[in-house]
Amino acid sequence: MINKLKQLDQNKLEVSAEILRALAHPLRLTIIEFIDSHTSIHVNKIYNTLNLEQSITSQHLRILRKANLVNTQREGKFIYYSLNYDKIHHVNDLIKGFLDRNEV
């Protein structure tokens, strides 16, 4: 039983670390802000507007997808991105709660 709890806690920690790493990069935050300024936007518009290389943009979007911070929807040959606001609000609330509990 204790090993299962340790593994569950370890899994939660790994997921949390992945989310925080995804949010810790300035370029990913810029991409998140850009997506937020649109309801849904395709990847070409993201990298063209932000003057990024397509491969760099795709790498950062993959990290955001893996952390479940963005949603995707395919329409023909385009993949549209939108923010997973539920996940972002949840992460924000957790961080705020942590900081509130640990104020000096």
C-alpha beads as a LAMMPS data file, in Angstrom:
LAMMPS data file: protein, C-alpha beads

104 atoms
103 bonds

1 atom types
1 bond types

-500.0 500.0 xlo xhi
-500.0 500.0 ylo yhi
-500.0 500.0 zlo zhi

Masses

1 110.0

Atoms # bond

1 1 1 0.000 0.000 0.000
2 1 1 2.772 2.438 0.928
3 1 1 4.627 1.719 -2.327
4 1 1 1.467 2.489 -4.315
5 1 1 1.059 5.787 -2.461
6 1 1 4.697 6.676 -3.077
7 1 1 4.285 5.850 -6.766
8 1 1 1.078 7.904 -6.973
9 1 1 2.793 10.846 -5.301
10 1 1 5.795 10.420 -7.626
11 1 1 3.477 10.414 -10.656
12 1 1 1.754 13.578 -9.427
13 1 1 5.111 15.233 -8.864
14 1 1 6.307 14.300 -12.347
15 1 1 3.123 15.674 -13.953
16 1 1 3.370 18.847 -11.873
17 1 1 7.026 19.314 -12.788
18 1 1 6.205 18.843 -16.480
19 1 1 3.514 21.512 -16.307
20 1 1 5.755 23.966 -14.456
21 1 1 8.622 23.360 -16.913
22 1 1 6.221 24.029 -19.781
23 1 1 5.182 27.316 -18.203
24 1 1 8.712 28.350 -17.217
25 1 1 9.973 29.132 -20.715
26 1 1 9.555 32.756 -21.900
27 1 1 8.844 31.776 -25.513
28 1 1 6.139 29.323 -24.457
29 1 1 4.562 32.055 -22.349
30 1 1 4.610 34.312 -25.418
31 1 1 2.921 31.572 -27.452
32 1 1 0.314 31.079 -24.707
33 1 1 -0.382 34.835 -24.634
34 1 1 -0.701 34.880 -28.417
35 1 1 -3.115 31.941 -28.448
36 1 1 -5.063 33.623 -25.637
37 1 1 -5.542 36.711 -27.804
38 1 1 -7.396 34.504 -30.336
39 1 1 -10.213 32.034 -29.831
40 1 1 -8.425 29.434 -31.909
41 1 1 -5.458 29.833 -34.216
42 1 1 -3.515 27.602 -36.562
43 1 1 0.171 26.908 -36.186
44 1 1 1.162 28.787 -39.371
45 1 1 -0.336 32.003 -37.998
46 1 1 1.501 31.481 -34.704
47 1 1 4.976 31.131 -36.178
48 1 1 4.462 33.716 -38.937
49 1 1 3.111 36.380 -36.603
50 1 1 5.676 35.757 -33.876
51 1 1 8.513 35.516 -36.440
52 1 1 9.573 32.061 -35.282
53 1 1 10.883 29.088 -37.179
54 1 1 8.241 26.464 -37.824
55 1 1 10.321 23.738 -36.171
56 1 1 10.895 25.811 -33.021
57 1 1 7.188 26.628 -32.800
58 1 1 6.254 22.976 -33.223
59 1 1 8.679 21.916 -30.484
60 1 1 7.213 24.403 -28.023
61 1 1 3.635 23.522 -28.942
62 1 1 4.445 19.831 -28.439
63 1 1 5.615 20.603 -24.894
64 1 1 2.450 22.605 -24.223
65 1 1 0.310 19.750 -25.613
66 1 1 2.136 17.178 -23.499
67 1 1 1.461 19.304 -20.410
68 1 1 -2.207 19.507 -21.488
69 1 1 -2.083 23.314 -21.542
70 1 1 -3.366 23.612 -25.114
71 1 1 -6.099 21.878 -27.079
72 1 1 -5.815 20.965 -30.748
73 1 1 -8.373 20.582 -33.479
74 1 1 -7.588 19.487 -37.017
75 1 1 -9.448 21.138 -39.890
76 1 1 -8.184 19.804 -43.189
77 1 1 -4.434 20.279 -43.296
78 1 1 -4.399 22.850 -40.480
79 1 1 -4.121 22.186 -36.769
80 1 1 -5.779 24.852 -34.669
81 1 1 -4.660 25.567 -31.128
82 1 1 -6.657 26.907 -28.219
83 1 1 -5.845 27.144 -24.539
84 1 1 -7.005 24.594 -22.017
85 1 1 -8.304 27.229 -19.622
86 1 1 -9.542 24.661 -17.103
87 1 1 -6.030 23.248 -16.733
88 1 1 -4.398 26.687 -16.628
89 1 1 -6.839 27.940 -13.960
90 1 1 -6.299 24.761 -11.930
91 1 1 -2.516 25.155 -12.049
92 1 1 -2.823 28.838 -11.171
93 1 1 -5.056 28.052 -8.177
94 1 1 -2.650 25.372 -6.935
95 1 1 0.339 27.702 -7.162
96 1 1 -1.567 30.544 -5.500
97 1 1 -2.688 28.206 -2.701
98 1 1 0.865 27.008 -2.195
99 1 1 2.207 30.553 -2.037
100 1 1 -0.565 31.684 0.321
101 1 1 0.170 28.797 2.732
102 1 1 3.890 29.468 2.696
103 1 1 4.010 33.231 3.126
104 1 1 6.509 34.359 5.720

Bonds

1 1 1 2
2 1 2 3
3 1 3 4
4 1 4 5
5 1 5 6
6 1 6 7
7 1 7 8
8 1 8 9
9 1 9 10
10 1 10 11
11 1 11 12
12 1 12 13
13 1 13 14
14 1 14 15
15 1 15 16
16 1 16 17
17 1 17 18
18 1 18 19
19 1 19 20
20 1 20 21
21 1 21 22
22 1 22 23
23 1 23 24
24 1 24 25
25 1 25 26
26 1 26 27
27 1 27 28
28 1 28 29
29 1 29 30
30 1 30 31
31 1 31 32
32 1 32 33
33 1 33 34
34 1 34 35
35 1 35 36
36 1 36 37
37 1 37 38
38 1 38 39
39 1 39 40
40 1 40 41
41 1 41 42
42 1 42 43
43 1 43 44
44 1 44 45
45 1 45 46
46 1 46 47
47 1 47 48
48 1 48 49
49 1 49 50
50 1 50 51
51 1 51 52
52 1 52 53
53 1 53 54
54 1 54 55
55 1 55 56
56 1 56 57
57 1 57 58
58 1 58 59
59 1 59 60
60 1 60 61
61 1 61 62
62 1 62 63
63 1 63 64
64 1 64 65
65 1 65 66
66 1 66 67
67 1 67 68
68 1 68 69
69 1 69 70
70 1 70 71
71 1 71 72
72 1 72 73
73 1 73 74
74 1 74 75
75 1 75 76
76 1 76 77
77 1 77 78
78 1 78 79
79 1 79 80
80 1 80 81
81 1 81 82
82 1 82 83
83 1 83 84
84 1 84 85
85 1 85 86
86 1 86 87
87 1 87 88
88 1 88 89
89 1 89 90
90 1 90 91
91 1 91 92
92 1 92 93
93 1 93 94
94 1 94 95
95 1 95 96
96 1 96 97
97 1 97 98
98 1 98 99
99 1 99 100
100 1 100 101
101 1 101 102
102 1 102 103
103 1 103 104
